[in-house]
Amino acid sequence: MVIAVFVILFAIFPLTDTDIWWHLACAREWVTTWTPVRTPVVNVHEYFQLAVGFVYGLGGAPLLVAFKAILWGVVFALFLLPENPKCHCEVRRTAAISSCMWRSLVAVVLLFVFRYHFEMRPVLFSLLFLGIYWNVLPRLFANSRLTPVNTLFAVLILAIQWTWCKTQGLYILGPLFAVLVLTAGIWNSRKSGDKFSRKALALRGAFVVALFAMPFLHREGLALFLYPFGLLDRLLGLSPSAAIFASEIAENRSPFTLLMAGENTLECVLMILLCLAGMGLAIWRLYKNRRPGVLNVSLLATAILVLIAERNFVLFLPVLLATLPNFPFRTPHFTSCRLLSTVYFLLPTFFIFGLWVRSLSAYDISMVAYQRVPVDATDWMQKHPHKGKLFNDDRAGGYLALMNPTDSIYIDGRFILKTADFFERYLNYAKDPALFMHDADSLGIDRALFPLQYYARWDTLLRALQQDSRWHLAYRDEYFAVFDKMIK
């Protein structure tokens, strides 16, 4: 419970992830860009968009941030819930309390360091659903009797899986986790000599198959079923057409790649060390126990996913905290173990809490990260319409679509809807201003919006536009600039 409270507090910060804005725009109406998209178009985030759109409609960004914070707290509570060690004597109980405090201290430190990963993204709902599976499936598969309660829980999981299929592409984690739980259960039952009956095994197998089949109960059917595989392709760059998405989208890159590029150096170092430590701990436990424990396999799998792509760290962190080993705690005989461990826990915790309180002063009460989305620039564009087509940076696309829907955008964060050739050409505009000038003429682009600080890859093109007599700087603030093309 303590950890969940700290997660809720640390998750209170403005909406820094720019994708949330096109999710909100799609909740109102499906957003289309004036540039072509790949088909078939599968809105795998539909239910997430409806949920966040409803909350945003009730209380705007502040309520959405509060909603986000509470959900993150629930996620960590779900993953940490199974850890409830029981002690039967005073010595062991005191040692357990001390160990729990040390683990909580480590957890609080890690949560504070990585607090800006607690964003309002569809992966939050995936973790929420996975946390429910984390608690329910081991108990469901362990009970060999088909009781009304088990049947109710099975129906609940199937309903969640059906919902998950239209919430995020990581819905595949649900069936995969069920396979892991089932495999571990079969292995452990054979070791103990208490094997599943054929009927019980058949029922569990049918349940897992039903989880995998849930996408076919939606109208998108096969396209929705295949969606996670396309997502994996673009994450790993397995096919030539997906390589550019894996290498050029920052969150798809490995922490090793980001470290070598000098991006988020300290965070990447700590991330890599945690993953390597988690992998080592999981492998040692698997070797020691000689059985595929669900916790250890999950820790190993999520650590590998993080080393493949930095964006997967939010999958690894709750599993890591749930599997943290007990820390030995020794004190002199004349010292109260419980008292000293409490002091050691509270002093650093209060210090971190103070740092968090201090960080709140930097946040705008609107809870909109105006440094990352064109708040003032969009207001200016609404008051100064143009006749041609708009070119925009991808991270600004969602906000423009929500706040200025009459002006169709060039691109947004849904890169999976774009071809590799289109994305590569878009990135080349930053390196080759002549290419942009040519395409602007042929495509009828007469307005372009660029970030000046965050994600500022556009410096070369900005200088070229300033020097080109056909373009002029129509608007500029601290964070964004708008160029308009001269009307002949």
C-alpha positions as semicolon CSV with decimal commas, in nm:
position;residue;x (nm);y (nm);z (nm)
1;M;0,000;0,000;0,000
2;V;0,288;0,239;0,079
3;I;0,442;0,180;-0,260
4;A;0,109;0,241;-0,434
5;V;0,072;0,575;-0,255
6;F;0,417;0,687;-0,366
7;V;0,341;0,579;-0,723
8;I;0,025;0,792;-0,721
9;L;0,220;1,093;-0,594
10;F;0,510;1,053;-0,837
11;A;0,272;1,011;-1,132
12;I;0,131;1,361;-1,078
13;F;0,294;1,567;-1,352
14;P;0,168;1,730;-1,675
15;L;0,074;1,530;-1,984
16;T;0,423;1,503;-2,129
17;D;0,354;1,220;-2,372
18;T;0,233;1,390;-2,689
19;D;0,042;1,087;-2,820
20;I;-0,234;1,139;-2,564
21;W;-0,365;1,433;-2,768
22;W;-0,444;1,235;-3,080
23;H;-0,599;0,968;-2,860
24;L;-0,828;1,240;-2,725
25;A;-0,891;1,368;-3,077
26;C;-0,985;1,017;-3,193
27;A;-1,225;0,985;-2,900
28;R;-1,418;1,272;-3,056
29;E;-1,375;1,172;-3,420
30;W;-1,133;0,945;-3,605
31;V;-0,838;1,164;-3,701
32;T;-0,726;1,157;-4,062
33;T;-0,412;1,311;-4,205
34;W;-0,407;1,460;-4,552
35;T;-0,112;1,233;-4,633
36;P;-0,176;0,867;-4,730
37;V;-0,196;0,585;-4,474
38;R;-0,135;0,212;-4,487
39;T;-0,431;-0,023;-4,498
40;P;-0,600;-0,194;-4,330
41;V;-0,649;0,071;-4,063
42;V;-0,707;-0,092;-3,723
43;N;-0,787;0,137;-3,432
44;V;-0,649;-0,095;-3,167
45;H;-0,669;0,186;-2,908
46;E;-1,042;0,256;-2,947
47;Y;-1,151;0,166;-2,593
48;F;-0,855;0,348;-2,439
49;Q;-0,951;0,656;-2,638
50;L;-1,312;0,636;-2,523
51;A;-1,203;0,607;-2,159
52;V;-0,956;0,897;-2,161
53;G;-1,192;1,105;-2,375
54;F;-1,469;1,061;-2,119
55;V;-1,241;1,163;-1,830
56;Y;-1,098;1,458;-2,024
57;G;-1,448;1,574;-2,109
58;L;-1,540;1,577;-1,739
59;G;-1,241;1,765;-1,601
60;G;-0,983;1,836;-1,869
61;A;-0,613;1,764;-1,830
62;P;-0,602;1,798;-1,445
63;L;-0,863;1,525;-1,398
64;L;-0,692;1,309;-1,660
65;V;-0,362;1,340;-1,471
66;A;-0,536;1,244;-1,145
67;F;-0,700;0,947;-1,321
68;K;-0,362;0,846;-1,460
69;A;-0,193;0,866;-1,121
70;I;-0,458;0,652;-0,951
71;L;-0,437;0,387;-1,223
72;W;-0,059;0,368;-1,189
73;G;-0,101;0,320;-0,815
74;V;-0,350;0,039;-0,876
75;V;-0,110;-0,126;-1,122
76;F;0,174;-0,146;-0,871
77;A;-0,064;-0,255;-0,596
78;L;-0,179;-0,543;-0,816
79;F;0,175;-0,658;-0,895
80;L;0,289;-0,632;-0,533
81;L;-0,027;-0,787;-0,386
82;P;0,087;-1,153;-0,410
83;E;0,392;-1,072;-0,195
84;N;0,252;-1,119;0,154
85;P;0,503;-1,322;0,359
86;K;0,381;-1,464;0,690
87;C;0,601;-1,507;0,995
88;H;0,513;-1,734;1,284
89;C;0,756;-1,611;1,547
90;E;0,860;-1,271;1,677
91;V;1,219;-1,296;1,550
92;R;1,116;-1,387;1,200
93;R;0,838;-1,128;1,205
94;T;1,082;-0,852;1,305
95;A;1,328;-0,960;1,039
96;A;1,050;-0,964;0,781
97;I;0,945;-0,610;0,876
98;S;1,303;-0,487;0,844
99;S;1,347;-0,657;0,509
100;C;1,015;-0,515;0,388
101;M;1,125;-0,164;0,480
102;W;1,453;-0,199;0,295
103;R;1,273;-0,330;-0,010
104;S;1,025;-0,044;0,014
105;L;1,310;0,207;0,033
106;V;1,471;0,063;-0,281
107;A;1,130;0,070;-0,451
108;V;1,069;0,435;-0,357
109;V;1,409;0,539;-0,490
110;L;1,354;0,358;-0,821
111;L;1,002;0,496;-0,856
112;F;1,128;0,850;-0,803
113;V;1,411;0,814;-1,054
114;F;1,183;0,672;-1,324
115;R;0,868;0,865;-1,232
116;Y;0,839;1,033;-1,572
117;H;0,773;0,695;-1,728
118;F;0,431;0,699;-1,556
119;E;0,260;0,865;-1,849
120;M;-0,097;0,851;-1,976
121;R;-0,052;0,589;-2,247
122;P;-0,241;0,276;-2,354
123;V;0,032;0,063;-2,195
124;L;-0,108;0,175;-1,859
125;F;-0,428;-0,018;-1,931
126;S;-0,225;-0,316;-2,053
127;L;-0,040;-0,321;-1,720
128;L;-0,370;-0,286;-1,534
129;F;-0,513;-0,590;-1,714
130;L;-0,188;-0,783;-1,677
131;G;-0,188;-0,707;-1,304
132;I;-0,533;-0,864;-1,276
133;Y;-0,408;-1,170;-1,465
134;W;-0,103;-1,172;-1,237
135;N;-0,330;-1,229;-0,937
136;V;-0,616;-1,432;-1,085
137;L;-0,468;-1,681;-1,334
138;P;-0,230;-1,867;-1,095
139;R;-0,519;-1,923;-0,854
140;L;-0,760;-2,011;-1,134
141;F;-0,528;-2,270;-1,289
142;A;-0,424;-2,413;-0,952
143;N;-0,782;-2,508;-0,859
144;S;-0,873;-2,833;-1,032
145;R;-1,245;-2,805;-0,955
146;L;-1,486;-2,620;-1,182
147;T;-1,663;-2,419;-0,915
148;P;-1,903;-2,126;-0,976
149;V;-1,637;-1,886;-0,846
150;N;-1,377;-2,023;-1,087
151;T;-1,624;-2,000;-1,372
152;L;-1,699;-1,639;-1,281
153;F;-1,328;-1,553;-1,277
154;A;-1,276;-1,728;-1,610
155;V;-1,558;-1,527;-1,768
156;L;-1,411;-1,208;-1,616
157;I;-1,068;-1,278;-1,769
158;L;-1,222;-1,350;-2,110
159;A;-1,418;-1,023;-2,091
160;I;-1,101;-0,834;-2,000
161;Q;-0,915;-0,997;-2,288
162;W;-1,192;-0,898;-2,530
163;T;-1,167;-0,540;-2,405
164;W;-0,786;-0,546;-2,410
165;C;-0,788;-0,634;-2,781
166;K;-0,926;-0,286;-2,860
167;T;-0,724;-0,105;-2,593
168;Q;-0,362;-0,169;-2,698
169;G;-0,160;-0,393;-2,926
170;L;0,010;-0,552;-2,625
171;Y;-0,307;-0,753;-2,561
172;I;-0,102;-1,052;-2,677
173;L;0,070;-1,044;-2,335
174;G;-0,249;-1,176;-2,175
175;P;-0,260;-1,509;-2,362
176;L;0,119;-1,542;-2,341
177;F;0,107;-1,497;-1,964
178;A;-0,169;-1,760;-1,948
179;V;0,055;-2,000;-2,142
180;L;0,336;-1,932;-1,895
181;V;0,111;-1,995;-1,593
182;L;-0,028;-2,313;-1,748
183;T;0,319;-2,443;-1,841
184;A;0,454;-2,371;-1,495
185;G;0,152;-2,542;-1,339
186;I;0,194;-2,856;-1,550
187;W;0,568;-2,872;-1,479
188;N;0,526;-2,823;-1,105
189;S;0,240;-3,076;-1,085
190;R;0,454;-3,341;-1,251
191;K;0,740;-3,271;-1,011
192;S;0,506;-3,305;-0,713
193;G;0,329;-3,610;-0,854
194;D;-0,011;-3,436;-0,846
195;K;-0,078;-3,428;-1,220
196;F;-0,374;-3,255;-1,381
197;S;-0,651;-3,483;-1,504
198;R;-0,712;-3,491;-1,878
199;K;-1,039;-3,305;-1,833
200;A;-0,875;-3,033;-1,622
201;L;-0,591;-2,998;-1,872
202;A;-0,833;-2,981;-2,163
203;L;-1,037;-2,708;-1,993
204;R;-0,726;-2,502;-1,924
205;G;-0,605;-2,548;-2,280
206;A;-0,941;-2,445;-2,421
207;F;-0,937;-2,138;-2,200
208;V;-0,595;-2,032;-2,331
209;V;-0,707;-2,088;-2,691
210;A;-1,013;-1,873;-2,621
211;L;-0,786;-1,593;-2,501
212;F;-0,590;-1,604;-2,826
213;A;-0,916;-1,609;-3,025
214;M;-1,066;-1,295;-2,867
215;P;-0,958;-1,064;-3,154
216;F;-1,187;-1,256;-3,389
217;L;-1,488;-1,145;-3,185
218;H;-1,425;-0,790;-3,307
219;R;-1,516;-0,665;-3,653
220;E;-1,146;-0,624;-3,748
221;G;-1,094;-0,997;-3,693
222;L;-0,778;-1,122;-3,862
223;A;-0,627;-0,774;-3,897
224;L;-0,661;-0,724;-3,521
225;F;-0,513;-1,068;-3,453
226;L;-0,209;-0,989;-3,668
227;Y;-0,159;-0,640;-3,525
228;P;0,086;-0,739;-3,245
229;F;0,311;-0,911;-3,498
230;G;0,335;-0,595;-3,708
231;L;0,404;-0,400;-3,391
232;L;0,684;-0,640;-3,299
233;D;0,827;-0,609;-3,649
234;R;0,848;-0,231;-3,618
235;L;0,993;-0,261;-3,271
236;L;1,272;-0,498;-3,374
237;G;1,312;-0,395;-3,738
238;L;1,283;-0,757;-3,853
239;S;1,176;-0,668;-4,207
240;P;1,354;-0,414;-4,429
241;S;1,045;-0,191;-4,434
242;A;1,037;-0,179;-4,053
243;A;1,407;-0,113;-3,994
244;I;1,377;0,265;-4,008
245;F;1,099;0,269;-3,747
246;A;1,311;0,059;-3,510
247;S;1,619;0,278;-3,554
248;E;1,472;0,628;-3,577
249;I;1,194;0,629;-3,316
250;A;1,369;0,701;-2,986
251;E;1,148;0,488;-2,762
252;N;1,192;0,189;-2,995
253;R;1,569;0,197;-2,955
254;S;1,766;-0,009;-2,707
255;P;1,903;0,161;-2,393
256;F;2,246;0,062;-2,523
257;T;2,181;0,258;-2,843
258;L;2,055;0,558;-2,650
259;L;2,355;0,541;-2,418
260;M;2,602;0,540;-2,706
261;A;2,416;0,836;-2,856
262;G;2,453;1,024;-2,525
263;E;2,077;1,046;-2,463
264;N;1,949;1,017;-2,103
265;T;2,288;0,880;-1,999
266;L;2,236;0,827;-1,626
267;E;1,886;0,687;-1,667
268;C;1,999;0,447;-1,940
269;V;2,293;0,326;-1,730
270;L;2,066;0,255;-1,434
271;M;1,810;0,092;-1,663
272;I;2,071;-0,141;-1,812
273;L;2,214;-0,230;-1,471
274;L;1,867;-0,309;-1,334
275;C;1,785;-0,527;-1,632
276;L;2,112;-0,718;-1,612
277;A;2,064;-0,764;-1,236
278;G;1,706;-0,878;-1,293
279;M;1,814;-1,125;-1,559
280;G;2,088;-1,260;-1,334
281;L;1,849;-1,298;-1,042
282;A;1,588;-1,472;-1,259
283;I;1,839;-1,714;-1,413
284;W;1,988;-1,798;-1,071
285;R;1,645;-1,866;-0,925
286;L;1,539;-2,075;-1,223
287;Y;1,858;-2,281;-1,194
288;K;1,823;-2,317;-0,818
289;N;1,457;-2,417;-0,820
290;R;1,474;-2,632;-1,136
291;R;1,124;-2,518;-1,231
292;P;0,977;-2,245;-1,456
293;G;0,850;-2,008;-1,188
294;V;0,606;-1,751;-1,325
295;L;0,768;-1,459;-1,141
296;N;1,120;-1,544;-1,253
297;V;1,030;-1,610;-1,616
298;S;0,832;-1,285;-1,624
299;L;1,129;-1,096;-1,480
300;L;1,366;-1,247;-1,736
301;A;1,131;-1,185;-2,030
302;T;1,055;-0,823;-1,941
303;A;1,424;-0,746;-1,880
304;I;1,505;-0,874;-2,228
305;L;1,224;-0,661;-2,373
306;V;1,373;-0,351;-2,209
307;L;1,718;-0,420;-2,354
308;I;1,549;-0,444;-2,695
309;A;1,352;-0,120;-2,659
310;E;1,354;0,145;-2,388
311;R;0,975;0,186;-2,405
312;N;0,931;-0,156;-2,240
313;F;1,080;-0,043;-1,908
314;V;0,731;0,019;-1,766
315;L;0,661;-0,352;-1,816
316;F;0,976;-0,449;-1,630
317;L;0,960;-0,214;-1,330
318;P;0,650;-0,353;-1,150
319;V;0,770;-0,711;-1,208
320;L;1,113;-0,617;-1,071
321;L;0,964;-0,466;-0,756
322;A;0,743;-0,773;-0,709
323;T;1,046;-1,003;-0,724
324;L;1,301;-0,800;-0,527
325;P;1,498;-1,031;-0,299
326;N;1,498;-0,993;0,077
327;F;1,779;-0,771;0,197
328;P;1,969;-0,900;0,503
329;F;1,950;-0,661;0,795
330;R;2,180;-0,696;1,094
331;T;2,196;-0,466;1,395
332;P;2,373;-0,479;1,730
333;H;2,197;-0,677;2,000
334;F;2,130;-0,364;2,205
335;T;1,953;-0,193;1,916
336;S;1,591;-0,245;1,826
337;C;1,590;-0,391;1,476
338;R;1,245;-0,257;1,403
339;L;1,325;0,093;1,530
340;L;1,652;0,128;1,340
341;S;1,510;-0,009;1,016
342;T;1,219;0,234;1,049
343;V;1,459;0,527;1,089
344;Y;1,669;0,412;0,792
345;F;1,353;0,388;0,583
346;L;1,189;0,715;0,687
347;L;1,486;0,953;0,657
348;P;1,564;0,888;0,287
349;T;1,194;0,859;0,212
350;F;1,121;1,203;0,356
351;F;1,414;1,344;0,157
352;I;1,275;1,199;-0,167
353;F;0,928;1,323;-0,076
354;G;1,074;1,670;-0,032
355;L;1,235;1,655;-0,375
356;W;0,901;1,554;-0,523
357;V;0,720;1,843;-0,351
358;R;0,983;2,082;-0,483
359;S;0,936;1,950;-0,837
360;L;0,567;2,043;-0,825
361;S;0,655;2,412;-0,844
362;A;0,774;2,364;-1,202
363;Y;0,437;2,233;-1,321
364;D;0,171;2,446;-1,484
365;I;-0,170;2,421;-1,317
366;S;-0,324;2,338;-1,655
367;M;-0,132;2,007;-1,647
368;V;-0,049;2,050;-2,017
369;A;0,321;2,029;-2,107
370;Y;0,324;2,345;-2,319
371;Q;0,696;2,290;-2,385
372;R;0,613;1,981;-2,588
373;V;0,289;2,074;-2,766
374;P;0,211;2,401;-2,950
375;V;-0,041;2,554;-2,709
376;D;0,006;2,920;-2,803
377;A;0,099;2,845;-3,165
378;T;-0,225;2,651;-3,214
379;D;-0,424;2,940;-3,071
380;W;-0,254;3,174;-3,320
381;M;-0,320;2,932;-3,609
382;Q;-0,689;2,919;-3,523
383;K;-0,707;3,297;-3,550
384;H;-0,501;3,306;-3,871
385;P;-0,629;3,035;-4,111
386;H;-0,453;2,953;-4,436
387;K;-0,566;2,816;-4,770
388;G;-0,312;2,545;-4,844
389;K;-0,194;2,234;-4,660
390;L;-0,017;2,216;-4,325
391;F;0,317;2,052;-4,255
392;N;0,386;1,972;-3,890
393;D;0,629;1,789;-3,669
394;D;0,491;1,446;-3,574
395;R;0,479;1,515;-3,199
396;A;0,263;1,822;-3,255
397;G;0,016;1,643;-3,481
398;G;-0,215;1,505;-3,212
399;Y;-0,251;1,834;-3,029
400;L;-0,321;2,018;-3,356
401;A;-0,585;1,758;-3,448
402;L;-0,761;1,802;-3,114
403;M;-0,746;2,180;-3,082
404;N;-0,761;2,284;-3,449
405;P;-0,953;2,005;-3,627
406;T;-1,044;2,220;-3,930
407;D;-0,679;2,214;-4,044
408;S;-0,581;1,862;-4,151
409;I;-0,239;1,757;-4,025
410;Y;0,055;1,607;-4,215
411;I;0,158;1,340;-3,961
412;D;0,098;1,234;-3,602
413;G;0,237;0,971;-3,367
414;R;0,063;0,675;-3,530
415;F;0,368;0,571;-3,730
416;I;0,224;0,224;-3,785
417;L;-0,021;0,387;-4,029
418;K;0,265;0,518;-4,242
419;T;0,487;0,338;-4,489
420;A;0,862;0,317;-4,443
421;D;0,921;0,524;-4,759
422;F;0,695;0,802;-4,635
423;F;0,857;0,807;-4,290
424;E;1,207;0,809;-4,435
425;R;1,122;1,097;-4,667
426;Y;0,968;1,288;-4,374
427;L;1,290;1,245;-4,173
428;N;1,501;1,352;-4,471
429;Y;1,331;1,692;-4,474
430;A;1,537;1,777;-4,164
431;K;1,862;1,700;-4,348
432;D;1,775;1,815;-4,701
433;P;1,585;2,146;-4,709
434;A;1,575;2,138;-5,090
435;L;1,368;1,819;-5,072
436;F;1,119;1,990;-4,842
437;M;1,097;2,296;-5,069
438;H;1,028;2,071;-5,368
439;D;0,759;1,868;-5,190
440;A;0,600;2,181;-5,042
441;D;0,554;2,319;-5,394
442;S;0,421;1,993;-5,541
443;L;0,192;1,909;-5,246
444;G;0,053;2,257;-5,191
445;I;0,204;2,311;-4,843
446;D;0,186;2,679;-4,744
447;R;0,228;2,651;-4,365
448;A;0,479;2,461;-4,153
449;L;0,507;2,426;-3,775
450;F;0,830;2,322;-3,600
451;P;0,947;2,275;-3,240
452;L;1,241;2,493;-3,136
453;Q;1,363;2,311;-2,825
454;Y;1,230;1,962;-2,756
455;Y;1,280;1,716;-3,044
456;A;1,448;1,999;-3,235
457;R;1,580;1,806;-3,532
458;W;1,473;2,081;-3,768
459;D;1,755;2,338;-3,723
460;T;1,890;2,298;-4,077
461;L;1,548;2,331;-4,237
462;L;1,458;2,629;-4,015
463;R;1,768;2,818;-4,130
464;A;1,684;2,739;-4,492
465;L;1,329;2,869;-4,452
466;Q;1,452;3,190;-4,295
467;Q;1,684;3,247;-4,590
468;D;1,426;3,159;-4,856
469;S;1,237;3,462;-4,987
470;R;0,926;3,251;-5,055
471;W;0,876;3,179;-4,683
472;H;0,847;3,409;-4,385
473;L;0,832;3,358;-4,008
474;A;0,466;3,420;-3,927
475;Y;0,470;3,321;-3,559
476;R;0,729;3,236;-3,296
477;D;0,731;3,174;-2,923
478;E;0,984;3,014;-2,692
479;Y;0,902;2,662;-2,803
480;F;0,746;2,666;-3,153
481;A;0,768;2,853;-3,481
482;V;0,521;2,878;-3,770
483;F;0,636;2,959;-4,124
484;D;0,394;3,069;-4,396
485;K;0,456;3,065;-4,766
486;M;0,425;3,393;-4,952
487;I;0,108;3,422;-5,160
488;K;0,183;3,524;-5,516
